Amino acid sequence: MADVIVIGAGAAGMAAAVGAARAGAEVILLEGREKPAKKLLVTGNGKCNLTNVSGNLLEMYRGTYPEFVRPILENWGPGEIISFFGSMGLLTREKRGGIYPYSEQAAAVADILAAELKRLKVKVKCSQKVTGLEFDREKKMWLVHTDGWTYEGKNAVLCAGSKAAPATGSDGSGYVLASSCGHTVIKPLPALVPLKVKESFVKNLSGIRSTVRLSFCAQGYRERTESGELQWTDYGISGIVVFQLSRFASEALEQGKAVSIHVDLMPEYSCEQVDEILRKSSSLEGIFPKKMIPVLLKEAQVSPGGIPGIPGGWSGEEAARLSSKIKDISLTVTGTKSFEAAQVCLGGVDTSEVDAATMESRLCPGLYFAGEILDVDGACGGYNLQWAWASGLTAGRAAAGKRSI
């Protein structure tokens, strides 16, 4: 019988296992895939953005109860996470606030965690898909059932991930296990995911990348904006700037709200300045990609031929319409791409049923949670890994009997 059984060998699970073992516990780490850290290896395009030191950390997380993350992140902030990896010999570097392994290889992070698990004598059991989780009141221990075995432990830490990127092992089975223990699971929805739109002209823009400012609207109300590089696709829009807004679109669509994204193609200029540029410009090809121009002209209802002898070839009225369209291309959001295309989920285990100081279940003593399985989702930029490390270390140490961080 182990002191702690950790279910799921992703980022949160590996951190929980290390935290528990360092606190002196005998630990078993179960993984359904053939090896640990499958999702970690593809994080950040394979570079693994470990955490982020820019901005207000607490403002980067969402959930039904956003304050839930505060005590965890106050104890395990970016500095503590950098030190945690430094203690295992991982050198890091900063790039625009993001903290990466110095090699910029996610494999380095997975390897160093695996080495630490081995050093701590954690028993890592792969190809062990967990099918059941229950507390045996007579034995006073947790029983973790797999297809071929039942593991026994004094405490269990559930780090089985969400439904995002199921090819890496996050198939939503953790929600079933949590539900079987009486926990409420808030409906998971794709987040950090591309958006699908109604307008057919996006097909003609597919492959173009534009530096833009996006505004997110629900029921006609402009709620938030993001700036960055937009990727046009044949189904809609993608890129980090879209991902940052996607969880709000996902949530609003689920609530039956009308959702739109407004694209400003020239965010550095006011509408009046764009109008002046157009009146003086001899060609749009000096401003926009060639295949974008006919789309802009058509959507602005401007004649491609223009008026001979006038710079830009447009009347004042046409230039005004074109500048307005450049500053505000309205896209009707019809949905998100599937969980397969999502990096994380919004929704998950209701955090009101979890003790934020220890990550222990308020319903089932001895059961802990960490990582994406919870109703916590972060912005792009290393924030979801920061949450995985912080919540995993908190849960692991608490499960080992070390309640104070």
C-alpha positions in Angstrom: 0.0 0.0 0.0 1.3 3.4 -1.0 1.0 6.6 1.0 -0.1 8.5 -2.1 -1.4 7.4 -5.5 -1.3 10.0 -8.2 -3.6 9.4 -11.2 -2.2 11.0 -14.4 1.4 11.6 -15.3 1.0 14.9 -17.0 2.5 18.2 -15.7 0.3 18.4 -12.6 0.6 14.7 -11.8 4.4 14.6 -12.1 4.7 17.7 -9.9 2.3 16.2 -7.3 4.4 13.0 -7.3 7.6 14.9 -6.8 6.1 17.0 -4.1 4.7 14.1 -2.2 7.9 12.0 -2.5 10.1 14.9 -1.4 7.8 15.2 1.7 8.7 11.6 2.5 5.7 9.7 1.1 5.8 6.4 -0.7 4.3 7.3 -4.1 2.8 5.4 -7.0 2.2 7.4 -10.2 -0.3 5.9 -12.7 -0.4 6.9 -16.4 -2.9 5.5 -19.0 -0.6 6.2 -21.9 2.6 4.2 -22.7 4.8 7.0 -21.2 4.4 10.1 -19.1 4.3 13.8 -20.2 2.7 13.2 -23.6 0.9 16.6 -23.6 3.8 18.4 -22.0 6.1 17.4 -24.9 4.0 19.4 -27.3 3.3 22.4 -25.1 4.4 25.7 -26.5 5.1 24.2 -29.9 7.6 21.9 -28.2 9.4 24.6 -26.3 7.5 24.3 -23.1 6.6 27.7 -21.6 7.0 26.8 -17.9 5.5 29.9 -16.4 5.3 33.7 -16.9 6.8 36.6 -14.9 5.0 39.4 -16.7 1.7 41.1 -15.7 -0.6 40.4 -12.8 -0.6 36.6 -12.3 -4.0 36.4 -10.6 -5.7 38.2 -13.5 -4.7 35.5 -15.9 -7.1 32.8 -14.6 -10.8 32.3 -15.1 -13.4 30.0 -13.5 -16.7 30.0 -11.7 -14.7 31.0 -8.6 -11.6 32.9 -9.9 -10.3 33.7 -6.4 -9.8 30.0 -5.8 -6.3 30.1 -7.3 -5.0 32.9 -5.0 -3.6 30.9 -2.1 -2.0 28.3 -4.4 -0.3 30.9 -6.6 0.7 33.1 -3.6 2.6 30.1 -2.3 3.8 28.7 -5.6 4.3 31.8 -7.8 6.6 31.9 -10.9 9.7 32.5 -8.7 9.0 29.4 -6.7 8.4 27.3 -9.8 11.7 28.5 -11.4 13.4 27.5 -8.1 11.7 24.2 -8.1 13.0 23.3 -11.6 16.4 24.8 -10.7 16.6 22.4 -7.8 16.5 19.6 -10.3 19.2 21.2 -12.5 17.0 22.8 -15.2 18.4 26.1 -16.4 15.8 28.5 -17.7 15.6 31.6 -19.8 13.1 34.5 -20.2 11.6 35.6 -23.5 9.1 38.4 -23.3 8.0 37.4 -19.8 7.7 33.7 -20.7 10.1 31.3 -18.8 11.4 28.4 -21.0 14.0 25.7 -20.4 17.3 27.1 -21.6 17.4 24.5 -24.4 13.8 25.5 -25.4 13.0 21.8 -25.6 10.0 20.4 -23.8 11.7 17.0 -23.7 14.3 18.5 -21.3 11.5 19.3 -18.8 10.0 15.8 -19.1 13.4 14.2 -18.8 14.4 16.1 -15.7 11.1 15.3 -14.0 11.5 11.7 -14.9 15.0 11.6 -13.4 13.7 13.2 -10.2 10.9 10.7 -9.9 13.4 7.9 -10.3 15.8 9.5 -7.7 12.9 9.7 -5.3 11.9 6.1 -6.0 8.4 7.0 -7.2 6.9 3.9 -8.8 5.8 5.0 -12.2 3.3 2.6 -13.8 2.4 3.3 -17.5 -0.3 1.8 -19.6 -2.5 1.7 -16.5 -5.8 3.3 -17.5 -7.7 4.0 -14.3 -11.3 2.7 -14.6 -12.5 3.2 -11.0 -11.8 5.2 -7.8 -13.4 4.5 -4.4 -12.7 4.7 -0.7 -12.8 1.4 1.2 -14.2 2.4 4.6 -13.2 -0.9 6.2 -9.6 -0.8 5.1 -9.6 3.0 5.4 -7.8 3.4 2.1 -8.3 4.5 -1.5 -8.8 1.8 -4.1 -7.7 2.8 -7.6 -8.9 0.3 -10.2 -7.2 -0.3 -13.6 -7.9 -2.9 -16.3 -5.5 -5.3 -14.7 -4.9 -4.3 -11.1 -6.2 -2.5 -8.1 -3.8 -0.2 -6.3 -4.3 0.7 -2.6 -3.3 4.0 -1.1 -3.9 6.2 2.0 -4.5 9.2 -0.2 -5.2 9.8 -3.9 -4.4 12.8 -6.1 -6.5 13.0 -9.3 -4.6 14.8 -12.0 -6.2 13.2 -15.1 -6.5 16.4 -17.1 -9.5 17.8 -19.1 -11.0 16.9 -22.5 -8.6 19.1 -24.4 -6.2 17.4 -26.9 -7.5 13.9 -26.2 -4.7 12.4 -28.5 -2.3 13.2 -25.6 -4.4 11.3 -23.1 -6.8 14.0 -21.8 -10.0 12.2 -22.7 -12.3 13.5 -19.9 -12.2 10.2 -18.0 -11.0 12.1 -14.9 -14.4 13.9 -14.8 -16.1 10.5 -14.6 -13.8 9.5 -11.7 -14.5 12.8 -9.9 -18.3 12.4 -10.4 -18.2 8.8 -9.1 -16.9 10.3 -5.8 -19.8 12.7 -5.6 -18.1 15.8 -7.1 -19.9 18.3 -9.3 -18.4 18.7 -12.8 -19.1 22.0 -14.5 -19.6 21.3 -18.2 -16.2 21.4 -20.0 -15.9 23.5 -23.1 -13.0 24.1 -25.5 -10.7 27.0 -24.6 -7.5 28.4 -26.2 -9.0 27.2 -29.4 -9.6 28.6 -33.0 -13.0 30.1 -33.8 -15.4 29.3 -36.6 -17.3 32.1 -38.3 -20.3 32.6 -40.6 -18.7 34.8 -43.2 -17.6 32.9 -46.3 -15.0 35.5 -47.4 -12.6 34.2 -44.8 -11.8 31.3 -47.2 -10.2 33.9 -49.6 -8.0 35.1 -46.7 -6.9 31.7 -45.6 -3.1 31.6 -44.9 -2.8 35.3 -44.3 -1.4 36.6 -41.0 -2.4 40.0 -39.8 -1.3 42.1 -36.8 -4.7 43.3 -35.4 -6.7 44.4 -32.5 -9.7 42.1 -31.8 -12.9 43.1 -29.9 -15.1 40.4 -28.5 -18.8 41.2 -28.4 -21.7 39.2 -26.8 -25.3 40.2 -27.5 -23.9 43.4 -29.1 -21.9 44.5 -26.1 -18.1 44.9 -26.5 -16.7 43.1 -23.5 -12.9 42.9 -24.1 -10.1 43.4 -26.6 -6.8 41.7 -27.4 -4.0 42.6 -29.8 -1.6 40.4 -31.6 -1.2 38.2 -34.7 -4.3 36.8 -36.3 -4.2 33.8 -38.6 -7.0 33.6 -41.2 -8.3 30.1 -42.0 -10.8 28.6 -44.3 -13.2 28.2 -41.4 -12.5 31.3 -39.4 -9.7 32.7 -37.3 -6.9 31.4 -35.2 -3.7 32.5 -33.5 -2.9 33.4 -29.9 -4.9 36.7 -30.1 -7.9 34.6 -30.9 -7.1 31.9 -28.3 -7.1 34.6 -25.6 -10.8 35.5 -26.4 -11.9 32.0 -27.3 -12.9 30.9 -23.7 -15.3 33.8 -23.5 -16.8 33.0 -26.9 -17.2 29.3 -25.8 -18.9 30.4 -22.7 -21.2 32.9 -24.4 -22.2 30.5 -27.1 -23.1 27.9 -24.5 -25.3 30.5 -22.9 -27.1 31.0 -26.2 -25.7 34.5 -26.7 -24.9 36.1 -30.1 -21.1 36.3 -30.4 -19.1 38.5 -32.8 -15.4 39.4 -33.2 -14.5 42.7 -34.7 -11.2 43.0 -36.5 -9.1 46.2 -36.7 -6.6 45.7 -39.4 -4.7 48.9 -38.7 -4.8 49.3 -34.9 -2.0 51.9 -34.8 -4.2 54.4 -36.7 -7.5 56.1 -36.1 -10.3 55.8 -38.6 -9.6 59.4 -39.7 -5.9 58.6 -40.2 -6.7 55.5 -42.2 -9.1 57.6 -44.4 -6.3 60.1 -45.0 -3.8 57.4 -45.9 -6.3 55.9 -48.4 -6.9 59.3 -50.0 -3.1 59.7 -50.5 -2.2 56.2 -51.4 -1.7 55.1 -55.0 -2.3 51.4 -54.2 -3.6 49.2 -51.4 -0.8 46.7 -52.3 1.5 48.9 -50.3 -0.6 48.3 -47.2 -2.2 44.9 -47.4 -1.5 41.4 -48.8 -2.5 41.2 -52.4 -5.2 38.6 -52.0 -6.8 40.5 -49.1 -7.5 43.6 -51.3 -10.4 42.3 -53.3 -12.1 41.1 -50.1 -11.8 44.5 -48.5 -13.1 46.2 -51.6 -16.1 43.9 -51.9 -17.0 44.1 -48.2 -16.7 47.9 -48.3 -18.7 48.0 -51.5 -16.0 49.9 -53.2 -15.4 49.6 -57.0 -12.1 48.0 -57.8 -11.7 50.3 -60.8 -11.9 53.5 -58.8 -11.9 57.0 -60.3 -9.1 57.9 -62.8 -6.8 60.7 -61.7 -7.6 60.4 -58.0 -4.9 58.9 -55.6 -6.3 55.6 -54.6 -8.9 55.9 -57.2 -11.8 56.4 -54.8 -14.3 59.1 -54.0 -14.4 60.6 -50.5 -17.4 58.4 -49.8 -15.7 55.3 -51.0 -12.6 56.0 -49.0 -14.7 56.5 -45.9 -16.4 53.2 -46.4 -13.1 51.4 -47.0 -11.4 53.0 -43.9 -14.4 52.0 -41.8 -14.2 48.4 -43.0 -10.4 48.3 -42.4 -11.0 49.4 -38.8 -13.9 47.1 -38.2 -14.4 43.8 -40.0 -17.3 42.1 -38.2 -17.3 38.3 -37.9 -20.2 36.3 -36.6 -18.8 33.5 -34.4 -20.8 30.2 -35.0 -18.7 28.0 -32.8 -15.2 26.8 -31.7 -13.1 24.1 -33.1 -13.4 20.8 -31.2 -11.6 19.6 -28.1 -9.1 18.0 -30.4 -7.9 21.5 -31.4 -8.2 23.0 -27.9 -5.2 23.5 -25.6 -7.3 23.6 -22.4 -10.9 23.6 -21.2 -13.1 25.9 -19.2 -15.2 24.1 -16.7 -14.3 21.0 -14.7 -14.5 19.9 -11.1 -16.3 22.6 -9.1 -13.7 24.4 -7.0 -16.2 25.2 -4.3 -15.9 21.5 -3.3 -12.1 21.7 -3.0 -10.0 23.3 -0.2 -7.8 25.9 -1.9 -5.2 25.6 0.8 -4.5 21.9 0.3 -6.4 20.9 -2.9 -8.2 18.3 -0.8 -11.8 17.4 -1.6 -14.3 18.9 0.9 -16.5 15.8 0.2 -14.0 13.0 0.3 -11.1 13.3 2.8 -7.9 12.0 1.4 -8.8 12.8 -2.2 -6.9 15.7 -3.8 -7.1 17.4 -7.2 -4.6 19.3 -9.3 -4.3 20.7 -12.8 -6.7 21.0 -15.7 -9.3 18.7 -14.2 -10.4 21.6 -12.0 -12.7 24.5 -13.1 -9.6 26.8 -13.7 -8.3 27.9 -17.0 -5.5 30.3 -17.7 -4.5 32.6 -20.6 -1.9 31.7 -23.2 1.7 32.2 -22.2 2.7 29.6 -19.7 -0.1 30.3 -17.2 -1.8 26.8 -17.5 1.5 25.1 -16.8 2.1 27.5 -13.9 -1.2 26.3 -12.5 -0.3 22.7 -13.1 3.0 22.9 -11.3 1.5 25.0 -8.4 -1.6 23.0 -7.8 0.3 19.7 -8.3 3.0 20.6 -5.7 0.3 21.9 -3.3 -1.8 18.7 -3.6 1.2 16.3 -3.5 2.7 17.9 -0.3 -0.7 18.0 1.4 -1.4 14.4 0.5 1.9 13.4 2.0 0.8 15.0 5.3 2.7 18.3 4.8 -0.1 20.8 5.2 2.0 23.9 5.4 3.7 24.9 2.2 
